[in-house]
Amino acid sequence: MTERVALAFEEREYPLSLLDALAGGLAATLARRGVRAGQRVALMSSNRPEFVVAVRAIWRLGAAVVVLSPAWRTAEVDHALAVTGPAHAVGDHEVLAAALPMLHLDEPITPADHPAPVPDPAADAVMVFSSGTTGMPKAVRHTHASFGAAVRHWRDALALTAADRVQVTTPPSHILGLLNIVTALETGAWLRLHRRFDLDRMLHHVELDRITVEMAVAPIALALASHPKLETYDLSSLRYIMWGATPVTASVAETVTRRTGVGWVPAYGASELPVITCNPLDGARLDSAGRAVPGVTLRVVSLATGEPVAPGEPGEIQARAESLMAGYLPADATAEAFHDGWYRTGDVGTIDADGWLRLTDRSKEMIKVRGFQVAPAEVEAVLHGHPSVVDCAVFGVPDDADGEAVVAAVTTSGPVAAADLVALVGARLASYKRPHEVVFVPEIPRLPSGKVLRRVLRERHGRTADR
């Protein structure tokens, strides 16, 4: 009887026994290089099966994985290494090899049987880096207990079983990509890993591999909605598409559903708390990130007083959970992430009496116009409703008269007047939420997770204003 495939990559297929044997072989090599329990090992790898093997090998040795983005340059890698202090490195990038003696993943791995002891639940398992939309990225520490809880929460929220077939196109260095990989393998689901995101290749493999659950972030959703030949692909195997990392843009999601018949399941998480809320698979709503998953407790506190607010009142979302990070590195950054024992997400939103969460924005990204709070996501949702707007991002800039002014950066598919976009917002929202300025740009800078880099837009706007 042929052993079931656990992981597919391009034309290669890996049964679980082969992944285990490769992890054992790599673990033996790392042990000969001096890797010991309790140490940290930097991993900087492109999307490839060896990334999965390396994570499993490092865990077999009782060491922690420090996951570095393969998109990073020297300064970013140097910062990450200085913060986490790994003693060893594995990967396929010259930037990491220049910083630490690195075991290159292109070197052949000899399968071997290496012990796989049960890890200490309290020991560090993985460190990922916060998105760094403001300031330098911090390392987020997850123990085997906290990350294991996140995997269980994700499996249960998405109702994943061994019968499911999923694919990962997002970088595994991001918490969502890593969570998807580990959850799929531990659930026994069939998993395809892609070298990089390519929309047509992703759609081709939904059809070819009969993918049942697709994971998407905002750039993928936008690409799906604007794909001219979307209807030519057979996507009937999909149970749903998960939308994570950013609030749903309803017009984009509705366009995809209208063209494919596939519905969405919005969910919400963070590097610090990977699974916070998820919509029910039956009856998912586009206007909500869902309800808290079992094991996570949420509350909303006033941005002004820090006190809990009534259902439906806006404020910062705070959480408690067994899947919560152990803390940050540098360690002195941890204290400000908590309030009375609750983790401060930094996200602003409301939770109604039935537990439905609606996110409006990041607290640090709220724009204050004449003392009024303007949520960029609210303005963006209106702008996305214009047929010529392909993508957009709203941010605030200093203004002598109003404190801050609202600026909208917009990419379009055809000619559109800035005044028309300002009028569109003015017709839907309060007058103080209208953009003071509309800037047409070729693309919106985003992280791989889909989060807008508003800091970059502000810097570009400032340089333009200085000319």
C-alpha positions, 0 to 999 in steps of 0.5 A: 500500500502506497504511503499517503503524501503529506507535503507536495512541492512542485513535482516532488511528494513527501510522505510523512515518514520521509519528512520525519527521516529528513528531519532526523538526518538534519537534526543529527547534522545540527547536533554534530555542529553543536546545536543543543537543547535550549539554544536558538537557531536562526532560519532564513529560507525561501519557501521550500520543503527544507524549511519544514524539515529544518523546523522539525529538526530544530525542535527535535533537538529541543532548540528554538527556531528564530524565523527570519524573512528571506526578504530582509537585507543586512541591516534587518538581519543584523537587528534580528540576530542582535535581539535574539542571539542565536548560536547557529544558523540554517538557511539558503540566503547569503545575508545570513551566511555572512552573519553566522556560520550557516548550514546551507539547505542546498546541501544534501540531507541524509535521512536518519532515525533521530530521537524525537523526545516530547518537548518541554511545554514551557520551552521556547519553540519559535520566534517570529518578528512583529510586523514592524509597521512602527519602529523596529521589529520585535521578536515574539517568543512562543513556547511549545505550549502556546504555539501548540494551543494556537495550532489546536485553535486554528484546526478547530476554528477551520474544522480541518481534518485529514480529508482536507487539502490545502496550499500555502503561498504566503511566506512561512516566515510569517506567523500565518504561513508557519501556522498553516504548515504546522496545523496541516501536518499535525492534522494529517491534511494534504499540503502543497507548498509554493516557492512563491505567490503566483495567482495563476499557479495557485488557481491551477493547483486549486483545480488540479489538486482539488484544494478544499481550503484556500488561505488568503490575505488582502493582496491575494483577495485583490488579485482574485477579484481583478483576475480577468479569467477567474471564471475559467478555473474550476474552484468547486472543490473549495469549501471556503477561502479564509481572509486573514491579517487585515479587515475584509474589504467587502466589495472585493470579497463579494466580487470573488464570491459572485464570480466563483460561488466560493464564500469567505471565512474572515479570521483574525490573529496576530504574531503575538496571539495567532488565532483570536477570532474566526467566523463560523463556517456556516453563516460567516459575515464579511462585516466581522472578524468573527467571535473569539475562538474557544480558549481566547477571552476578549474585552474592549477598553476605552482609548481614553481611560483604559476602562472596559466599555459596554458592548458595541462601544469602540475601544482597544481590543485586549485578550487573554489566551493559552496561545498568547506569546511568552513575551518579546525580545528585547524583554523590556518591550513586553511590559507595555504590551499588557494592561492588567494582565490582558494583552493589548492588541493595538487594534481598535474595534467593537464587540457586540452583545453576541460576541461579534468583533468588528475591527476598525483600525490600529490604535497607533494609526487612528487619525485625529482631525480636530479632536475626532478619531478617523479610522483609515479602514473606514475611509478605505472601505468607501474608496474601494467602492469606486469602480476605478479604485484597484487599491488604496490606503489612508494615512494622516499627516500633520496639519497646522489647522486641524492637528492632522489631515487625511490623505488617501493614496490610491491606485486606479484602473483608469482615469478618475478625478481626485475630487470625485473620490473626495465627494464619494467619501463625503457622501458616505461619511462625516465631513471630517473623514473626507480626504484632504488630499488624494495621491495617485500611486502605482502601488500600495506598499504592503507587508507580505501579510497584506498590512499597509505600510502607512509609515512608508506612505507618510515618508514618501508624502513628506519628501514630496511635500518638501520639494 
